Structures are given as structure tokens and as C-alpha cells.
Amino acid sequence: MATLAVLNQEGNQVSEITLKDEIFAIEPNQQVIFDAIIMQRASMRQGTHDTKNRTEVRGGGRKPYNQKGTGRARQGSIRATQWRGGGIVFGPTPRSYKYSLNKKVRRLALKSVLSEKVSTNDMIVVDKFNLDTPKTKEFIKIIENIGATKKTLFVVSPEESMENAYLSMRNIKSMNMVLAEGINVYDIVNANKIVFTENALKIVEEVFA
């Protein structure tokens, strides 16, 4: 079973934690990781694109010229799709791009990306974040101490008091913080490092157990 050092805010090891192999030491399935990312990115799309069809464009209420006798092709409206200023054929309309994956696939994808982070030594565990006041300078010092200065995802527990830590972190570029229940494939893959608090790691293991 894999073990990780538990660090404090100064970057010193205070204990050691054993990770569950069925969550953090599986063979990553690249296909389900890809499927989960595509699903999440599709769900992020606003889907507010819209074009006007011939019933929505202005004008064209009168037949432009007689049906017969002009030598031209018959036309019923100057707002038909073949006219300049006419409606758009099969243009995009507002829609939702959301879809879901099988629960087993989603769980496998999360286990796969977590196992990848462990295998590449890009996962860090800290005992807790304890800041008396929101100070970005203090938080920068902490992430330097634990070695998580670039594009890091922090996973915390809802039971912990994280307001000061979050307010200190949010001004730092490429840093993100989520609750353990909100952990997802896209955020993990998008981060260079993932930092768990000890309580958050226990929650993740309980969910996947």
C-alpha cells in the first residue's frame, strides 16, 4: 500500500498516511478519463447561440412580384432563406449540451486520475490550513513550504474552517479550491499538483470505499 507524508504549513512532516490501493493505485483507464473530461466540458457550454429562421426575420410579408409573367423564378417572400437578409437554414438555436456518464464510469475516471497524481508524485497531504486572517502573502508562504506553487487544486473538508484560506488563495493565479464532495476529473487533470487536507482525504476514501 502506498504511503504519503502528512505535512504541516511549514512544510515539515508531522505524520504518515496510508492510501487505499483500490482508489490511489489502480491502472489508469485513459478512455474513461477522456470521456469524463469531454462530458464536463460539454456541460460548461452555455448553449445560448441563436440564429433567426424565416419566421423570425423582419419583413417579407408581401409577395415580391407576380407569380407569372416576369420570366423569373417564383418567389413567395424576400425573407426566404435564399435571399440576402433572409432566414438561416438549420442554424444553431439555444440548447443544453449536458449529458451524463454511467456512475461506474465516473468513479473509475476519478480513481484513474487520482492514481496518476500519486504515481507522478503530484499529490500532497497537509494536516490543516490555519490562518487567523485572510492574507495572500501568508498563503503564498504556505504553498512555497509544501512545494505547490504552480497550478494547484486544494481539496478541503466542509467541516474545516477554510474561509480565511480560501480568501487568501483566490487572488493567486492558477489556484483552485474545492470541497471533497465536489472533486472532479477535469479540475484534477487541469492542475499540476493536488493538495488534500487530511480530513478531505478521509472523506474521499469513505465515498469510494
C-alpha positions as CSV (number, residue, x, y, z in Angstrom):
1,M,0.0,0.0,0.0
2,A,1.3,3.5,-0.9
3,T,2.0,5.9,1.9
4,L,2.3,9.7,1.8
5,A,3.9,12.1,4.3
6,V,1.5,14.5,6.0
7,L,3.0,18.0,6.1
8,N,2.2,21.0,8.2
9,Q,2.0,24.6,7.0
10,E,5.8,24.9,7.4
11,G,6.4,22.0,5.1
12,N,7.6,19.7,7.9
13,Q,6.4,16.1,8.1
14,V,4.2,15.5,11.1
15,S,2.9,12.0,10.3
16,E,2.3,9.5,7.6
17,I,-0.9,8.3,5.9
18,T,-1.6,5.0,4.1
19,L,-3.6,5.3,0.9
20,K,-6.1,2.7,-0.2
21,D,-4.8,0.8,-3.3
22,E,-8.3,0.4,-4.8
23,I,-8.5,4.2,-5.1
24,F,-5.0,5.5,-5.4
25,A,-3.1,2.7,-7.0
26,I,-5.1,1.4,-9.9
27,E,-4.1,1.2,-13.6
28,P,-5.4,4.4,-15.0
29,N,-8.0,4.0,-17.8
30,Q,-7.3,6.7,-20.3
31,Q,-10.5,6.2,-22.2
32,V,-12.8,6.9,-19.3
33,I,-10.7,9.9,-18.3
34,F,-11.1,11.3,-21.8
35,D,-14.9,10.6,-21.7
36,A,-15.3,12.3,-18.3
37,I,-13.4,15.4,-19.4
38,I,-15.5,15.7,-22.7
39,M,-18.7,15.4,-20.6
40,Q,-17.6,18.1,-18.2
41,R,-16.5,20.5,-20.9
42,A,-19.8,19.9,-22.7
43,S,-21.7,20.7,-19.5
44,M,-19.8,24.0,-19.3
45,R,-21.1,25.2,-22.6
46,Q,-23.7,27.9,-22.3
47,G,-25.6,26.9,-25.4
48,T,-27.1,30.4,-25.8
49,H,-26.2,30.6,-29.6
50,D,-29.1,31.6,-31.7
51,T,-29.9,32.5,-35.4
52,K,-33.2,33.7,-36.9
53,N,-35.1,31.4,-39.3
54,R,-37.5,32.8,-41.9
55,T,-40.4,33.2,-39.4
56,E,-38.3,35.4,-37.1
57,V,-36.6,37.8,-39.5
58,R,-38.3,41.2,-40.2
59,G,-40.1,42.0,-43.4
60,G,-41.2,39.8,-46.3
61,G,-44.9,39.9,-45.6
62,R,-45.8,40.6,-49.2
63,K,-45.1,38.6,-52.3
64,P,-42.2,40.4,-54.0
65,Y,-43.7,40.1,-57.6
66,N,-46.3,38.3,-59.6
67,Q,-46.2,34.5,-59.7
68,K,-46.2,34.5,-63.6
69,G,-45.2,36.7,-66.4
70,T,-41.9,38.1,-65.2
71,G,-39.6,35.4,-66.5
72,R,-38.1,35.0,-63.1
73,A,-38.3,32.1,-60.6
74,R,-41.4,32.3,-58.4
75,Q,-40.8,33.8,-55.0
76,G,-43.2,34.0,-52.0
77,S,-41.1,36.2,-49.7
78,I,-37.9,38.3,-49.8
79,R,-37.1,36.8,-46.4
80,A,-36.9,33.2,-47.7
81,T,-33.6,31.5,-47.0
82,Q,-32.1,32.1,-50.5
83,W,-32.5,35.9,-50.3
84,R,-30.0,38.3,-48.8
85,G,-31.3,39.2,-45.3
86,G,-33.5,36.1,-45.3
87,G,-33.7,33.5,-42.6
88,I,-31.0,31.0,-41.8
89,V,-31.4,27.3,-42.7
90,F,-30.7,24.9,-39.9
91,G,-28.8,27.5,-37.8
92,P,-27.9,27.0,-34.2
93,T,-30.7,27.5,-31.6
94,P,-30.4,27.7,-27.8
95,R,-29.9,24.2,-26.3
96,S,-28.2,22.4,-23.5
97,Y,-25.1,20.3,-24.2
98,K,-25.3,18.4,-20.9
99,Y,-25.2,14.7,-20.7
100,S,-24.2,12.2,-18.1
101,L,-22.0,9.1,-17.8
102,N,-22.6,5.9,-16.1
103,K,-21.9,6.2,-12.3
104,K,-19.3,3.4,-12.5
105,V,-17.5,5.1,-15.4
106,R,-17.4,8.4,-13.4
107,R,-16.0,6.7,-10.3
108,L,-13.4,4.8,-12.4
109,A,-12.3,8.1,-14.1
110,L,-11.8,9.8,-10.7
111,K,-9.8,6.8,-9.3
112,S,-7.7,6.8,-12.5
113,V,-6.7,10.5,-12.3
114,L,-6.1,10.2,-8.5
115,S,-3.8,7.2,-9.1
116,E,-2.0,9.1,-11.8
117,K,-1.3,12.0,-9.4
118,V,0.1,9.6,-6.8
119,S,2.3,7.7,-9.3
120,T,3.8,11.0,-10.6
121,N,4.3,12.4,-7.0
122,D,1.9,15.3,-7.7
123,M,-0.3,14.6,-4.7
124,I,0.4,16.3,-1.3
125,V,-1.4,15.9,2.0
126,V,-1.4,18.6,4.7
127,D,-2.8,18.3,8.2
128,K,-4.8,21.5,8.0
129,F,-4.8,25.1,6.9
130,N,-4.8,27.5,9.8
131,L,-4.9,31.2,9.0
132,D,-6.1,33.7,11.6
133,T,-6.9,36.4,9.0
134,P,-7.2,36.4,5.1
135,K,-3.7,37.2,3.9
136,T,-2.5,36.2,0.4
137,K,1.1,36.7,1.5
138,E,0.8,34.2,4.2
139,F,-0.8,31.6,1.9
140,I,1.9,32.1,-0.7
141,K,4.4,31.3,2.0
142,I,2.5,28.1,2.8
143,I,2.4,26.8,-0.8
144,E,6.1,27.5,-1.1
145,N,6.7,25.5,2.0
146,I,4.8,22.5,0.8
147,G,6.0,22.7,-2.8
148,A,2.7,23.6,-4.6
149,T,3.4,26.9,-6.2
150,K,2.1,26.3,-9.7
151,K,-1.5,25.4,-10.9
152,T,-2.6,23.7,-7.7
153,L,-6.0,22.2,-6.7
154,F,-6.7,22.3,-3.0
155,V,-9.3,19.7,-1.7
156,V,-10.7,20.6,1.7
157,S,-13.3,19.2,4.1
158,P,-16.6,21.1,4.7
159,E,-16.1,20.5,8.5
160,E,-12.9,22.6,8.4
161,S,-12.9,26.4,8.8
162,M,-11.5,27.3,5.4
163,E,-12.9,30.8,4.8
164,N,-9.6,32.6,5.6
165,A,-7.6,30.1,3.5
166,Y,-10.0,30.5,0.6
167,L,-10.0,34.3,0.7
168,S,-6.2,34.2,0.9
169,M,-5.9,31.8,-2.1
170,R,-8.4,33.3,-4.5
171,N,-6.1,36.1,-5.7
172,I,-3.3,33.7,-6.6
173,K,-3.3,32.8,-10.3
174,S,-4.0,29.2,-11.3
175,M,-5.1,28.2,-7.8
176,N,-8.4,26.5,-7.1
177,M,-10.1,25.1,-4.0
178,V,-13.0,22.6,-3.9
179,L,-14.8,20.6,-1.2
180,A,-14.0,16.9,-1.1
181,E,-17.6,16.2,-2.3
182,G,-17.1,18.4,-5.3
183,I,-13.9,16.8,-6.5
184,N,-14.0,16.1,-10.3
185,V,-11.8,14.8,-13.1
186,Y,-11.4,18.0,-15.1
187,D,-10.1,20.0,-12.1
188,I,-7.6,17.3,-11.2
189,V,-6.3,16.8,-14.7
190,N,-6.1,20.6,-15.2
191,A,-3.9,21.0,-12.1
192,N,-0.1,20.3,-11.8
193,K,-0.5,19.4,-8.1
194,I,-3.4,18.3,-5.9
195,V,-3.3,19.1,-2.2
196,F,-5.6,17.3,0.2
197,T,-6.2,18.2,3.8
198,E,-6.1,15.1,6.0
199,N,-9.9,15.3,6.7
200,A,-10.7,15.7,3.0
201,L,-8.7,12.7,2.1
202,K,-10.6,10.6,4.6
203,I,-13.9,11.8,3.0
204,V,-12.8,10.8,-0.5
205,E,-11.7,7.3,0.8
206,E,-15.1,6.9,2.5
207,V,-17.0,7.8,-0.6
208,F,-15.1,5.4,-2.8
209,A,-14.9,2.6,-0.2
